Each structure stands twice: as structure tokens, then as C-alpha cells.
Amino acid sequence: MSEADERALRGAVGPTSRRIMFNHLAILMSLLTAWEVGVRTGTLDALFFPLPTDILAGFWRLYVVQGNVWSHLGLTMMEVSIGFLAGSALGIGLAVVVGLVEPLRRYMKPYVIITEATPRIAIGPVIIAAFGFGWTSKVAIVMLVCFFAPFVNTLNGMVNVDDDELDMMRSMRASKLQIFRKLMIPDAMPEIMGGLRLAMASALGGALVAEFIAANAGMGVLINQYTGVLNMASAFVCVLTLTAIGFFILRFMEAVDRWLVFWGDRARTEAVSRRRASAWARREEGRT
């Protein structure tokens, strides 16, 4: 693809993206207007559906006037971050070991399936009883939630490498380390990133479930408190905050996926190839 074609493509994509964004904004404003009118006319129960304007005022009250939401949000995000990193690292690391050692894979598979089939909500009280009511038990629950998707996806990507490519590398007398670095990991990267996206999407829900079961701080505690006194506007503020954070986290993970697994995008692959070719040419010029 030439530079002129890329400029033409960017010019075509720009207006389309703006049009899509405008359409989404129009749909959102229409839904909020219908919600506001429905509550004011009595079509929707104001007890369970607060006015959108009241929710907007709730953001100002909770974040600026009272400011009590910041400490709860910080605690929840700490649980999510530590649990996601630890659970994903454990899942990917164990999957690499199991993928490289076939007897271990054969013996561990039933236990992984049994653990995965056990509902998280049932394990939650057991973990809290073992680790106490502090943040350690919440992190442990998030770790458990974030473990399986990276483990299963990484293992699936490692054991399902292309047979022709594997035979070619063996015929070239590649070592096991070279096969692992040059074939298994690149082939498994799309699966690994898919597992990480699933884990991140589940991490926030796992932290909230842990806080719903037993906690004295966190966004789950705030939601319980506000719904308990039927302060639905403030409860919606908490829920929408978590929704926005989850949305931006997923978009960030998608961007990381496109950056790491660049060979899945033709334009990105060509850009990386040109950059590496230029770097190689400069290195050769420096040697001469």
C-alpha cells in the first residue's frame, strides 16, 4: 500500500468515524431524554429510576462536594489491578509449563476443569474465611477470576501450533528454546491477548462480588449502602463510574493487543516492516 493510498484511506475513515460517533451520541441523548420524560410523567417508577439530571447532580455531589467516593474507588481499583496482574501472570506461567510438559498437561487437565466449573460465588465465602475480611481475600478472589481465561487461552495457543511450521523448524535443527520463542509464543499471542481481555473484563466483576460478600470499603460497599436506603441516584453514579472504567480498560487492552500482535493488521504489519527495514539500512550504513 502506497503512502497516497494510506492518506486516502485515512481521509475516508475519518468522516465515517465522526459520523458513527455522532450517531451514538444522538442515540444516547434520545434514550436519556426518553428516560427523563418517562420519570417525570410517571411512566417509570421514580423510586427505582432516578432522573438523569439527578444522577448528573449525584456525580457532582459524590466526587466534588462529599468526595467520599475516591477512597472506595481507589481500593476497588487496587484490588482489580493486583488481582488481575497476579492471576494473569500465574495463569500464563502455569500454561507455559503445562504446554511444554505433556505428562503434566495430561494429569492437570481434570483438576483445572473441576476448578473452572465451580461457581466463583460459592468459593468466595471459603476464601474470605481463609484469608479474613481484609483486602487480601478480595485480591485472592480477583486472582481466581482472572486465572482461567489466560491459562486456557495460552495453553490452547501453545498446543495448537501449525504442524508444518513445527516440522520445518525441526528440520532446520531449531532448539526447543528457539521453537518456543519463534513459533509457540508468536502463534499463541492472539490467544493470550484474548485471554487477558477476558480476564480484565472479569476482574472488576470479581472485585465487586468479593465486596458484596464481605467488606467495609470499596465500590461494592457503596452500591450496597445506597441501594439499601433507596438512594438510587448515588447508586447509579457508582455503577456508571464502574461502567466507564470497564469500557476504557477494554479499549486500552484492545490498543495493547493491536500494538503487540501487529501481524494481524496488514497496515500495521507494513508499517513495522518499513520501520525495521529503515533501521537495518541505517545500521548497515553505519558499518560501512
Protein Blocks (a to p, Z undefined) as FASTA:
>chain_A
ZZklmmmmmmmmmmmmmmmmmmmmmmmmmmmmmmmmmmmnomacfklmccfklmmmmmmm
mmmmnommmmmmmmmmmmmmmmmmmmmmmmmmmmmmmmmmmklmmmmmmmmmmmmmpcfk
lmmmmmmmmnojafklmmmmmmmmmmmmmmmmmmmmmmmccfklmmmmmmnopafklmmm
mmmmmmmmmmmmmmmmmmmmmmmmmmmmmmmmoccedjklmmmmmmmnopaklmmmmmmm
mmmmmmmmmmmmmmmmmmmmmmlpmklmmmmmmmmmmmmmmmmmmmZZ
